[in-house]
Amino acid sequence: MMKNLIVGGIGVLASILLFGVTLISASIYSLYLSQPAGNGWDSNLGVLGTALVNIGIIPFLLSLVFFIIGAHYVYKGIKE
């Protein structure tokens, strides 16, 4: 049905938006980490990796879940 396509499209778009906002916030926070007065960063992860860990993994997991559910609904809508 068309309803499944709309729900799936909204889920995929929400996933893309959440993923992008998380990356943008991590890149802005990485600028703070690399300053001399900043908190510093882990040499194993790098500046961006440290920022991503500090921001949290939950937004990435939510983005992945939204994408999988949205893709499922899109596939289900196309199949019907």
PyMOL CGO cylinders between C-alpha atoms (Angstrom):
from pymol import cmd
from pymol.cgo import CYLINDER

trace = [
    CYLINDER, 0.00, 0.00, 0.00, 0.92, 3.61, -0.33, 0.3, 1, 1, 1, 1, 1, 1,
    CYLINDER, 0.92, 3.61, -0.33, 0.82, 3.95, 3.46, 0.3, 1, 1, 1, 1, 1, 1,
    CYLINDER, 0.82, 3.95, 3.46, 3.79, 1.59, 3.82, 0.3, 1, 1, 1, 1, 1, 1,
    CYLINDER, 3.79, 1.59, 3.82, 5.80, 3.60, 1.30, 0.3, 1, 1, 1, 1, 1, 1,
    CYLINDER, 5.80, 3.60, 1.30, 5.13, 6.84, 3.16, 0.3, 1, 1, 1, 1, 1, 1,
    CYLINDER, 5.13, 6.84, 3.16, 6.01, 5.36, 6.56, 0.3, 1, 1, 1, 1, 1, 1,
    CYLINDER, 6.01, 5.36, 6.56, 9.14, 3.76, 5.12, 0.3, 1, 1, 1, 1, 1, 1,
    CYLINDER, 9.14, 3.76, 5.12, 10.21, 6.97, 3.42, 0.3, 1, 1, 1, 1, 1, 1,
    CYLINDER, 10.21, 6.97, 3.42, 9.78, 8.93, 6.62, 0.3, 1, 1, 1, 1, 1, 1,
    CYLINDER, 9.78, 8.93, 6.62, 11.81, 6.31, 8.50, 0.3, 1, 1, 1, 1, 1, 1,
    CYLINDER, 11.81, 6.31, 8.50, 14.65, 6.42, 5.97, 0.3, 1, 1, 1, 1, 1, 1,
    CYLINDER, 14.65, 6.42, 5.97, 14.68, 10.22, 5.89, 0.3, 1, 1, 1, 1, 1, 1,
    CYLINDER, 14.68, 10.22, 5.89, 14.67, 10.38, 9.71, 0.3, 1, 1, 1, 1, 1, 1,
    CYLINDER, 14.67, 10.38, 9.71, 17.60, 7.99, 9.75, 0.3, 1, 1, 1, 1, 1, 1,
    CYLINDER, 17.60, 7.99, 9.75, 19.58, 10.09, 7.27, 0.3, 1, 1, 1, 1, 1, 1,
    CYLINDER, 19.58, 10.09, 7.27, 18.81, 13.29, 9.17, 0.3, 1, 1, 1, 1, 1, 1,
    CYLINDER, 18.81, 13.29, 9.17, 19.81, 11.82, 12.55, 0.3, 1, 1, 1, 1, 1, 1,
    CYLINDER, 19.81, 11.82, 12.55, 23.02, 10.38, 11.11, 0.3, 1, 1, 1, 1, 1, 1,
    CYLINDER, 23.02, 10.38, 11.11, 23.96, 13.70, 9.51, 0.3, 1, 1, 1, 1, 1, 1,
    CYLINDER, 23.96, 13.70, 9.51, 23.21, 15.76, 12.61, 0.3, 1, 1, 1, 1, 1, 1,
    CYLINDER, 23.21, 15.76, 12.61, 25.31, 13.38, 14.72, 0.3, 1, 1, 1, 1, 1, 1,
    CYLINDER, 25.31, 13.38, 14.72, 28.27, 13.69, 12.36, 0.3, 1, 1, 1, 1, 1, 1,
    CYLINDER, 28.27, 13.69, 12.36, 27.96, 17.47, 12.24, 0.3, 1, 1, 1, 1, 1, 1,
    CYLINDER, 27.96, 17.47, 12.24, 27.86, 17.75, 16.03, 0.3, 1, 1, 1, 1, 1, 1,
    CYLINDER, 27.86, 17.75, 16.03, 30.86, 15.42, 16.35, 0.3, 1, 1, 1, 1, 1, 1,
    CYLINDER, 30.86, 15.42, 16.35, 32.85, 17.49, 13.89, 0.3, 1, 1, 1, 1, 1, 1,
    CYLINDER, 32.85, 17.49, 13.89, 32.05, 20.69, 15.77, 0.3, 1, 1, 1, 1, 1, 1,
    CYLINDER, 32.05, 20.69, 15.77, 33.00, 19.06, 19.08, 0.3, 1, 1, 1, 1, 1, 1,
    CYLINDER, 33.00, 19.06, 19.08, 36.24, 17.75, 17.56, 0.3, 1, 1, 1, 1, 1, 1,
    CYLINDER, 36.24, 17.75, 17.56, 37.29, 21.36, 16.95, 0.3, 1, 1, 1, 1, 1, 1,
    CYLINDER, 37.29, 21.36, 16.95, 36.98, 21.95, 20.70, 0.3, 1, 1, 1, 1, 1, 1,
    CYLINDER, 36.98, 21.95, 20.70, 38.96, 18.78, 21.48, 0.3, 1, 1, 1, 1, 1, 1,
    CYLINDER, 38.96, 18.78, 21.48, 41.87, 19.79, 19.27, 0.3, 1, 1, 1, 1, 1, 1,
    CYLINDER, 41.87, 19.79, 19.27, 42.32, 23.21, 20.86, 0.3, 1, 1, 1, 1, 1, 1,
    CYLINDER, 42.32, 23.21, 20.86, 45.16, 23.65, 23.37, 0.3, 1, 1, 1, 1, 1, 1,
    CYLINDER, 45.16, 23.65, 23.37, 42.68, 24.36, 26.18, 0.3, 1, 1, 1, 1, 1, 1,
    CYLINDER, 42.68, 24.36, 26.18, 40.38, 21.49, 25.14, 0.3, 1, 1, 1, 1, 1, 1,
    CYLINDER, 40.38, 21.49, 25.14, 39.89, 18.16, 26.89, 0.3, 1, 1, 1, 1, 1, 1,
    CYLINDER, 39.89, 18.16, 26.89, 42.32, 16.39, 24.60, 0.3, 1, 1, 1, 1, 1, 1,
    CYLINDER, 42.32, 16.39, 24.60, 41.66, 13.32, 22.52, 0.3, 1, 1, 1, 1, 1, 1,
    CYLINDER, 41.66, 13.32, 22.52, 42.54, 9.64, 22.43, 0.3, 1, 1, 1, 1, 1, 1,
    CYLINDER, 42.54, 9.64, 22.43, 45.41, 8.90, 20.06, 0.3, 1, 1, 1, 1, 1, 1,
    CYLINDER, 45.41, 8.90, 20.06, 43.97, 5.47, 19.19, 0.3, 1, 1, 1, 1, 1, 1,
    CYLINDER, 43.97, 5.47, 19.19, 40.63, 6.87, 18.01, 0.3, 1, 1, 1, 1, 1, 1,
    CYLINDER, 40.63, 6.87, 18.01, 41.77, 10.20, 16.63, 0.3, 1, 1, 1, 1, 1, 1,
    CYLINDER, 41.77, 10.20, 16.63, 40.02, 13.51, 17.08, 0.3, 1, 1, 1, 1, 1, 1,
    CYLINDER, 40.02, 13.51, 17.08, 36.77, 12.64, 15.29, 0.3, 1, 1, 1, 1, 1, 1,
    CYLINDER, 36.77, 12.64, 15.29, 36.59, 9.16, 16.83, 0.3, 1, 1, 1, 1, 1, 1,
    CYLINDER, 36.59, 9.16, 16.83, 36.98, 10.60, 20.32, 0.3, 1, 1, 1, 1, 1, 1,
    CYLINDER, 36.98, 10.60, 20.32, 34.26, 13.15, 19.59, 0.3, 1, 1, 1, 1, 1, 1,
    CYLINDER, 34.26, 13.15, 19.59, 31.93, 10.39, 18.34, 0.3, 1, 1, 1, 1, 1, 1,
    CYLINDER, 31.93, 10.39, 18.34, 32.52, 8.31, 21.45, 0.3, 1, 1, 1, 1, 1, 1,
    CYLINDER, 32.52, 8.31, 21.45, 31.92, 11.32, 23.71, 0.3, 1, 1, 1, 1, 1, 1,
    CYLINDER, 31.92, 11.32, 23.71, 28.70, 12.26, 21.91, 0.3, 1, 1, 1, 1, 1, 1,
    CYLINDER, 28.70, 12.26, 21.91, 27.51, 8.70, 22.22, 0.3, 1, 1, 1, 1, 1, 1,
    CYLINDER, 27.51, 8.70, 22.22, 26.72, 5.65, 20.17, 0.3, 1, 1, 1, 1, 1, 1,
    CYLINDER, 26.72, 5.65, 20.17, 22.95, 5.82, 20.77, 0.3, 1, 1, 1, 1, 1, 1,
    CYLINDER, 22.95, 5.82, 20.77, 22.23, 8.26, 17.89, 0.3, 1, 1, 1, 1, 1, 1,
    CYLINDER, 22.23, 8.26, 17.89, 24.05, 5.93, 15.50, 0.3, 1, 1, 1, 1, 1, 1,
    CYLINDER, 24.05, 5.93, 15.50, 22.12, 2.92, 16.74, 0.3, 1, 1, 1, 1, 1, 1,
    CYLINDER, 22.12, 2.92, 16.74, 18.81, 4.79, 16.45, 0.3, 1, 1, 1, 1, 1, 1,
    CYLINDER, 18.81, 4.79, 16.45, 19.75, 5.83, 12.94, 0.3, 1, 1, 1, 1, 1, 1,
    CYLINDER, 19.75, 5.83, 12.94, 20.49, 2.24, 12.01, 0.3, 1, 1, 1, 1, 1, 1,
    CYLINDER, 20.49, 2.24, 12.01, 17.20, 1.03, 13.50, 0.3, 1, 1, 1, 1, 1, 1,
    CYLINDER, 17.20, 1.03, 13.50, 15.20, 3.74, 11.71, 0.3, 1, 1, 1, 1, 1, 1,
    CYLINDER, 15.20, 3.74, 11.71, 16.89, 2.87, 8.43, 0.3, 1, 1, 1, 1, 1, 1,
    CYLINDER, 16.89, 2.87, 8.43, 16.25, -0.86, 8.74, 0.3, 1, 1, 1, 1, 1, 1,
    CYLINDER, 16.25, -0.86, 8.74, 12.60, -0.38, 9.72, 0.3, 1, 1, 1, 1, 1, 1,
    CYLINDER, 12.60, -0.38, 9.72, 12.10, 2.25, 7.00, 0.3, 1, 1, 1, 1, 1, 1,
    CYLINDER, 12.10, 2.25, 7.00, 13.71, 0.06, 4.34, 0.3, 1, 1, 1, 1, 1, 1,
    CYLINDER, 13.71, 0.06, 4.34, 11.50, -2.83, 5.44, 0.3, 1, 1, 1, 1, 1, 1,
    CYLINDER, 11.50, -2.83, 5.44, 8.36, -0.73, 5.05, 0.3, 1, 1, 1, 1, 1, 1,
    CYLINDER, 8.36, -0.73, 5.05, 9.50, 0.57, 1.65, 0.3, 1, 1, 1, 1, 1, 1,
    CYLINDER, 9.50, 0.57, 1.65, 10.16, -2.98, 0.48, 0.3, 1, 1, 1, 1, 1, 1,
    CYLINDER, 10.16, -2.98, 0.48, 6.81, -4.10, 1.85, 0.3, 1, 1, 1, 1, 1, 1,
    CYLINDER, 6.81, -4.10, 1.85, 5.05, -1.19, 0.09, 0.3, 1, 1, 1, 1, 1, 1,
    CYLINDER, 5.05, -1.19, 0.09, 6.72, -1.90, -3.23, 0.3, 1, 1, 1, 1, 1, 1,
    CYLINDER, 6.72, -1.90, -3.23, 5.99, -5.61, -2.97, 0.3, 1, 1, 1, 1, 1, 1,
    CYLINDER, 5.99, -5.61, -2.97, 2.23, -5.04, -2.50, 0.3, 1, 1, 1, 1, 1, 1,
]
cmd.load_cgo(trace, "trace")
